[in-house]
């Protein structure tokens, strides 16, 4: 592997991992080379080629540590396998041994790794294919990734296979990372808050992330694909007609990593606006408040809720001119400076969503 090109990020890809390797083991291995923000191992269920190996991603606090890891740990033997390392996001000039990854969504439940590999085997330089599995239920999550050595083959696979039937349903293909149409590089580092700042902005039990400024074309699968690179996605609640979603990850640290890394990323032509979100059902409900069920809403400051149970900004034609706090308006450029009113008249309900401010000043005071 050549490391001559400039690193596109501080995240590296770790392949050929023995299935006994855990997230903690991988974290401890790379922590000797620098601060590790996040580690995620993707479980493979291949029964043929590359059976018994997984792959994952290691996110460092800085690119220097990531470069040291690539130079010193590539080929390191862990259990019975030599680790294969590379940059997780390739630059536009990548060639040779570096790979291009295609996201494959809407997979039927019966599709496994070998079936996915066979479907894409006609595109010459395909090297591996993985379906993503739920570790709890053992079922497919409905999407996977296919890797190619040649970018042209990856492009042809996307153009040819998108919409084709695989098993019992048509699949959806797109670039898995920032190299293609679905996502483009995030903003300059100066526009991000440090990981430690973000992780301290919300209580440690909070694992929900608010995602605003979404295009109507963005799907739950798109969001799952993006967030899966930072942790296990447990739930996605998308309000496509209002341009936002809540994504629940497995840990607080993984959620913080997603906020930092995905902030401002262009998805379907719009820059993502991320902030902390919280489900009230994670905590004990305070007494003396009427509760309902099945509704979710977003709230911040003294803003109220709309008729659907959402405290999300709405057009002034419906609500009148109620000025939103600057920090909350910055989360969603479609807010138009308006918010629903009459918060005091609206009862607290179960599974309430709370947003924590993502502007460096800590959480919003209620």
ABEGO torsion letter per residue (X at the ends): XBAABBBABABBBBBGBBAABBAAAAAAAAAAAEBBABBBBBBBABABBGBGBBBBBBBBABAAAAAAAAAAABGBBBEABBBBBBBABBBAABBEABBBBBBBBGBBAABBAAAAAAAAAABAABABBBBBBBAAAGBBAGBBBBBBABAAAAAAAAAAABGBBBEABBBBBBBABAABAABBBBBBAAABBBAAAAAAABBAABABBBBBGBBAABBAAAAAAAAAAAEBBABBBBBAAAGBBBBBBABAAAAAAAAAAABGBBBGGBBBBBBBBBBAAABBBBBGBBBBBGBBBBBBEABBBBAAGBABBBBAAAAEBBBBBAAAAAABAAAGGBBBBGAAABBBBBGBBBBBBBAGAEBBBX
